[in-house]
């Protein structure tokens, strides 16, 4: 009995003196509570396999989740993908291997860039500072004028068109991405992303997003086998995706309808055509030199001018109470009542039309007391949609319109505008009639911060005054419709 007690005492004493535990070794690492050594170097540590049901699963572990608990999820369930997960007090976090980083960046790039707050910050950055932008999969950073790296914090917001562009590896951890207007952005890439970075940036969807945010200068319309692009009169690139319309060996007869006034389509000596709108034609009906949009079409496509159709314009308005329909505490903006209103409609013959291209501009305006420039900078987020025969066929990415106040994009004015362009094969679920098909463009402001320019008492010049006052309107300008038949 004494020998047994003595043995236990010795064991306890050894545990107290030597807190580290070794498996397969008598000399555990002093920095570790547990050291496991495979003498033959042919074995590993098998983490417990657990069939987690979701990243918020708190029932599968019978005795409760403990912070830093590590498991291996064995199968796909809910938002769980097979792999290693650890509990971080509120949810299961997945340990992501490097091989998946490129796919994750591609998958989430649209969500990151398309987020309106992200877009606004990037637009301001490109317009005011330019320079190099760095993105590591989580944050955007840029170099300020003093050479100091500044982070654009999107951590609370983060949750994919081929163009003629270049991507050059600078062999120093950076790549230079240049659009076809010659505007370059240097992107700093962390080491664990470099192996996959060319795959990421050469992804057509990623290039679509990049080209939306790089300022462009000069150029005509280009076709590279997948995408058409053109620079409008303001030097803004508008991309027209015909990838669904044109097959490599297909043919297509094209009918151009200009639902404005006098327009002209001129075939050049090569395979291109130049389109002139009404402002680019002189009083004698001749195109003005150095104007128009030049379009290069691949072989097998012909272009034929047609008679104009007809259109109906309207200028919908919203009163102040419409704009502040629903508060969003802590977000510093209001939701509107969400009512879509028509700004434009036209009619076109349906057969044999199969594909369409639409371009137009929308101008937004605000009304203050007594029509003074708004004292405070305000914005409205616009949802723009296209309907054919009352069927929704296109919903554009929401854009902000800025008004009044020092520092706004339209500083010193109560107007702002954006241009839109879209092309697609008319979906099969849209029934086209032989004649009199209707195309409509409808808009609504989805959210805004108009409350920041509201006077609380007596009318103040440059402010919104009454809940029933008309404070916002939209109108369409520069509409063009191109119809394609197979």
N, C-alpha and C positions, 0 to 999 in steps of 0.2 A: 504493500500500500504506500509506503514511504517513497518507493522508487517511482510510482506513478505520479504522486504529488510533486516530487522533485522534477520529473520530466516536464510536467505542465508548467511549473514555475520557470524552468529554464527557457521553454518556448516563449512564454509571455515576456520574459526579460529580453530575449533576442528580438522580439517584435518591437518592444519599446525602444531598444537601442538602435535597431536598423529598420526604419520605417518603410524603405523601398522594398518592393517585392519583385523577385525575378522568376520567370518561367523559362526553363531551359538554360539558365545562367545563374551563377552564384555571385555575380557582380553587377547588379542592376544599376542603370544610370542614375546618378545622384540627383538629376533634375526631374526624374519621373517617379511617380508612385508605383508604376508597373512597367517592367521591361520584359518583352517577350523575344526570345532568340530562337531561330530555327537553325539547328546545328547543320543540317544538310542543305540549308538555304533553298528549300523547295516547298515551303509551306507558307501560308498566309493567315491573316486574322479574319475570321468569318463573322461579320456583323449580323446580329439577329434580323431575320426576314420577317416583316410585318405587313399585312395587307391593308395599308392605310386607305381610307375611303375618300378623303379629301384633305386639303391643306389645313382645314380647321377641325379635323377629326380629334375629338377628345375622349372617345369611348373605347377605341380598339386597345389602347394600353390600359389594362384592367385596373392598375393601381394609380393611375393618373399621370399626365404628362409632366415631366420635370425639365426645367430649362437646360439646354445643351444635350438632351437625350438624343442619341444617334441610332437610326434604324435604316434598313434597306427595304424600300417599298417594292413588292414583288410583282405588281401588275398595275395596268392603267385603270384608274377608277376616278370618275369626276375630273377634277383638275390635277390629279396625280399622274405623273409619268414614272415608269420604273427607274429607280435610282436611289441614291443616299439622301436622306432627309434628317434635319435636326430641328428640335423644338425650341422656339425663341420667345416663349411666354405667351404668344398670341396665336401663332400658326406654325406649320411645318415649312421650313425653308429648304429648298433643294440645292444640293451642291452640284453646280453645272460644270461639266468638263469643257476644256478649251475647244474641243472639236465642234461644240454646239454654239459657240459664241457668234460665228458668222450668221448662222441661220436665225439666231435670236435677234441680232441687229436688224437683219432684213425684215423679219416678221414684225418688229415693233417700230420700224423707221417711219412708216406712214403715220402711225398713231402719235409718235413723238412730234414730227414736223407739222402734222395737220392740226394739232391742238392749237386753238386760237391764241392762247397766251404765249405759247412758244413761237408761233408765227409772228406775233406782234413784236416780241423781243428781238427776233432774228432780223425782221424788216428794219427795225430801228438801228440795229447794229450795222447792217450792210450800208444803210443810208448815211450814218453818222461817222462810223469809224473805219469800215472796210478791214483789210488786212487778213491775217490768218485765223482760221477757226479750227478748234480742236474738239473732237468728239470721241469719247472712249467707251461708248455703250451706255453710259449713265448720265454724264454731264457734258455740256458745251462750254468751251472756254475760248477767250480771244485775248490778243495782246493789245493793251491800251497804248496811247501815244508815248508813254514813258518806258515801254518795253516790259511792263509788269503784266503777268498773266492774271486775267480776271475771269471768274467763273459766272456763267449764266445758270442760275440754279433752277433746274427743272425737276428736282427730285420728287416733288409732290405731284407732278403732272405725267411722268413717263409711265406708263403701264403697257405701196412699193411703186418710161416711154423711152425708148432708145433715141438718142440724138447723135449728131456728129460732134463728138467730144474726144478729148484725149485725157489719159491718166498716166502720169509719168512717175516712176519710182525714183525718188531722189537719193536712195541708198543711205539715208541717214535717219530712217524712222519716219519720214514724211513722204506724202504723195502730193503732186500738184494736179488738181482737176481743173481742166480748161474747157469752157463751153465753146460753141462754134462762133461766138462773138469775140472770142479772144480774152474773155475775162477769167482770171485764174483765182483759185482758192487753194491755199496750202493747208492740207489736213494732216495733223500729227496723229500717228497711229501707234498705240501701245504694242509692245512686243508680242503679246499673246493674241493679237488680232491680225498682225501683219501677214501671216501665211494665207489668210482668207480674205484680205482686204480688197484685192483686185476683183475677186469674185463678187464681193458685196457691191462695190461701186459700179462694176460692169453690169450688174443686175438692172434690167431696163426699168423696173419700177422705182428703184433707188435713184436712177438718173433723172427720172421724171420729177421727183421731188426736188433734187438738187437744182435743176434748171429753173424751177419756179422762183428760186430765191437768189439767183445771181443776176445782177443788172446786165442788160444787153445793149449793144450799140450797132446799128447798121445791119444790112443783110437782106436777102430775098427769102423766098420759100424754098425749102430743101426737102428732097425725098431720099431716104437712105435704104429703102426696102422695107421699112416698118413704119416710119413716122414722117409726117409732114410738119414743118415748122415755118412760121413767118414772123417778121417784125412789123408791128403796126406803125401807124403814123407817129406815134409817140415813142418809138423805139422799144416797145415792150414786146417780148417774145410771146407769141400765142402758138401753142402746139395743137396740131390736128392729128388724131390717131386714126389712121385708116387700116390698121392691122387686121381688123375684122372684115374690111371691105374688099381688099385687094389680095388675091392669091398670086403666087409666083407666075403662073401661066394663064391667069384669067384675063378676061376682057371686060370692059365696061364702057358703055356710052354715057356721057355726062351731060346733063342739062343744067345750065347755070341760070338761076332766077335772081334778079336783084330787086328786092322789094323796097327800094328807095325811089329815086327818080331816075335820071338818065345814067346808065352805066355802059361800059364797053369792055369786051373781051377780045384781045388781039393775039393772034397766033404769030409767034416769032419765027425766025429763020431756022431755029433749032427745034428741039422737041418741047419747048416751053411755051407758055401763054402768059400774058400780062393782063391783070384785071384792074380796071380803073373805076373808082366810084365817082359820084356826081361832082365832088369837089376837085377831081383831078382831070376834068374835061372842060375845055374852054368854050366860049360862046359859039364857036363855029362847029362844035362837036368833035374836036380833035383832042387826043390825050396830051396833057401837059408833060413836057420833057422831065425826066428824072423823077416821075411819080409812079404810082401803081404798085401792085404786088405781083412779082414774077413767080409763077408756079411751074416746076419741072415735073412732068408726068412720065411714068415709065411707058415703054412700048406697049401697045395694045389698048391704050385708053385714048378716046377721042373726046373733045369738048365741043359742045354745040350751044350757042346762045339761044334763049327762049324769051317769050314775052313776059313782062313783069306780072306778078299776081297783085292782090290787093291786101292792105293791112289796116288794122284799127289800133290806135294807140289810146291809152288812158293814163292818167296820173293820179294813182291812189294816194290817199292821205291817212294819217293816224293822229288822233288827239292824245293829249298828255296821259290821260287815264288808261288808254290802250297800252302805252309804252311802259307804265309802271304797274301792270296787271298783277304781278306776283313778285314779292320780295325774296331775295336769297341772302339771308343774314350771314355776315362774315365774308361774302364773296364780292361785295361792292358793285353789284349790278342787279337789275330787275329783269324778269321774263315778261314778254309781251303776251297779249291774248292769243297769239299764234294764228290769227286769221290770214289766210293767203288771199291776195288781191291781184287781179289781172292787170299787167302793164302793156301787153301786146297780144294781138292775135292776127293770123293770116290764114289763107286757104291755099291748097295746092291739089293738083290732080294726082291720083294715087297710082295708076297703073301706066307703065311698068316700074314706077319709082320703088326703089328698095332701100336706098341709103341717103342720108342727109348730112349737110354741114351747115351749122348756124353760127353766126358771129354777131355780137351786139355789144353795146355799152349801156350801163345803168348809172344814172346820176341821182344821188340822194341829196335832199336839202332839208334844212330846218327853218322854222319860223320863230322869231323871238319878238320881244316888246322893245320898240316898235319896228321890227325888222332890222335891228342892229346886229352886228356880228356878235355871236355868242360870247359872253364874258369868260366862260369856262370851257375848256376843251372837253367835248363829249363824243361818244361813239355809239354806233348801232351795228349789231351783227346781222347780216342779211342772208336769208335762205332763199335761193333762186332755183326754180324748177321749170322744166319744159314738159308739156303735155301734148300728145297727139290723139285726137278724137277722144278727149277726156281721160286718157290713160297716161300715167306718169312714166316718162321714158328717160329723164335725166334730172339728177339732183346735184348741183354744183357744190363744191366745198364752200362752207360759209366764209364770208369775208366781212371785215370791219370797214365801216365808213366813218371818217373822222370829220368833226366840224368845230370851227371857231377856236378861240383860246390860243395863247402863245404856245408855240412848239408843236402844233398839230400838223398832220401831213398836208392839210389844206389850210395852213395858218392864215388867219385873217379873213376867212370866207365861211359861209354857211352852206357850201356845196362840196361834195366829193364824188368821185366816180370810179368804176372799175370796168374792165373789158372782159368779155367772156367768149369762148369759142368751143365748139363741140361737134363731133362727127361720129356717126355710128350706123350700123345696119339696123333698120327699123325692126324691133323685136317681132317674133311671130305671133305673140299674144295681142299685138295691135292689129285690128282689122282695118285695112285700107279700102276706101271706096274708090270707084272709078274717077269720081270728081268730088270737089268740095270737101276735102279732108281739112280738118282744123288743127293748126299748131298754135298753142298758147304758151305764154311765159307768165308765170305767177311768182310773186315775191311776198315775203313777210319779214319784219325785223324780229329776230328770236330773242334777243336780249340787248340791254343798253345800260348806260349810266347817266341818263338824262336828268336824274334827280340832282346831280351835282350842279345843274344850271337852273334850278328852280328857285324863284323868289318866295320867301315864306310870308311876307307881308304885303305892303303896297307894291304896285308894279315897278320893276327896276329895268331900265333900258338894257337890252341884251340878254334878258332872262326869259324863261318860261314863266307864265303867270298863273294861268287857270287850268284846272283839270280838263276843261272842255275845249281849250284852245287847240287848234291845229298846230302841231309842232314838227311833223315829219312827213315828207312826201318822196315818191320815187317816180322817175320817168325813164323811158328807153330811147336811145339814140343810135344811129348808125347800123341799122339792122341789115343783114345780108343772109340769104338762104340759098344754098346750093343743093340741088337734087340730083341724085345719081340713079341710073337704072342699069340693071344687069345686061 
